[in-house]
């Protein structure tokens, strides 16, 4: 289109920038010609502006819906973390909703959780070191009652930490502190023996060790139910394994008695296997493996204990191969 043509502002006739108005012979008017050109430009831009406005409206609505959905899910995650329950994956957004911005909050949350766990572990190590140093310094300066109080206070403090941090979702840190605390329970039993607390050093060593192992297993089971952690159950299973054999050592049973004792240990491990038969979670699988190893080992040892009388030719004080010997002696 020729943008140099325009209507004459004086007579309305056709005019041109090169020759002016052909009717009234008015000289060329560049301003009038620019007005005409800009009018055509406005007419061309109006549909594009309308299309851009519709696109903006759609994107603005989509942005508002996405922001609303993100705020709702973030509120659910915060509420579940505060309650200490696992986060359930929410229903995914519609296919038209862009998911470009969703990884950013997850990355930040993971980083925050990692930093919190690291700080808790470092704090626990410093606390444990301080407790060891304090115990070593104060051990010789206090009596038996003071030593028992120190050991009980340190153990209670370490076992309290997992109950607090597990509510913040730091299960790894809680499991670590729980393992240290339950180990301190065993060490408390040994320390009570070494200082002859309440005259326990006068007991037979195997009986006292069996008592400490059984008590530690009971404490671990109770602590596992209270905290909801998996580690204390493993501790209870391991601590319960030597209880019956230690009692058998004190009773001075024979090979057949050892077979019965080890059979009892195998039955204990079998009960754990039956209790953990459902589910394939990591903790359940590890528990089945540990209980299975203990069950097979106890059964093998019980079988060996049962075969010893046959190999020696005696069972419960009765000669098994006496007839054979008499026959051979003839």
C-alpha positions, 0 to 999 in steps of 0.5 A: 500500500502507498503510504505517501497518499492521504486525504487533503485536510483542506478540501478532502481530495486525494493528495500525495506527499510528492505533488500535494493536493490535486484539487486545491493545489495545497502543498504536501502535508507530511503530518496528515500523511503520518496520521494516515500511516499510523492509523493503518498500523493501529488497525494491524496491531489491534488483532495481535494485541487481542491475541496477546491479551487472551494468551496472558489471561490464560497464562495468568489463570494457570499461574494462579491455579498452580500457585494455589495447588503448590501452597495446598501441598506445601501445607499438607507436607508441613502438617505431616512433618509436624505430626511425624507421619510419612508424607503421602504422595498427592494426586499429580496435577493435570497434564496442562499444568507445567511441572518445571518449578516443582523440583526446586522446593524438594531440593531445598527441603532435602538439603535442609533435612541433611543439614539438620541431621548432620548438626544433630549427629555432631551435637550427639558426638560432642555430647557423648564426648563431654559425658565420657570426659565428665564420667572419667573425671568424676568417677574417682571422686564420687561413691558408688551411689554417685557413679550409679547416678552418673551412669543412669543420667547419661543413659537416660539423656542419650535415650531421650534424644531419639524421642525428640528428633524422630518427631522432626523426621530425622529417623537416621539420627534417632536410630544412631542415638538409640543404638548408642543409648541401648549400648549404654544400658549394657555398659551400665550393667557391666559398670554395676558389676565392676563397682559391686553395686548392691552386691551384684559382684557376689553373684555367679558371673554367667547368671548376672550376664544372663540377667543383664542380657534379658533386661537389656532385651526387655528395655529394647523392646519397650523402647522400640514400641515407645519410639517407633524405631526399628533399631531397638528391635534388632538390639533386643533380638541380639541381646536375647540370644545368649540369655538361655546359654548363659543360664545353662552354663551356670546349671552345668547341663550336659550335652543333651541339656545344651541341645534343649537350651539351643533348641529354645534359642532356635524357637525364639528366633523362629517366633521372630521369623513368623512375626516378620513373615509379612512385608518386604520393607528394609527393616523387616527383611533385615530382621528376617535375615538376622533371625534366620541366621540365629535360627539356623545357627542354634539348630545346628548347635542343638543338633551337634549337642544331640549327636555328642552323646551318640558319638560318645555312646552315652545319653542321660548317663545310660550307655547306648552302645553297651550291648555292642561293646559286650558283643565285641568283648566276647 
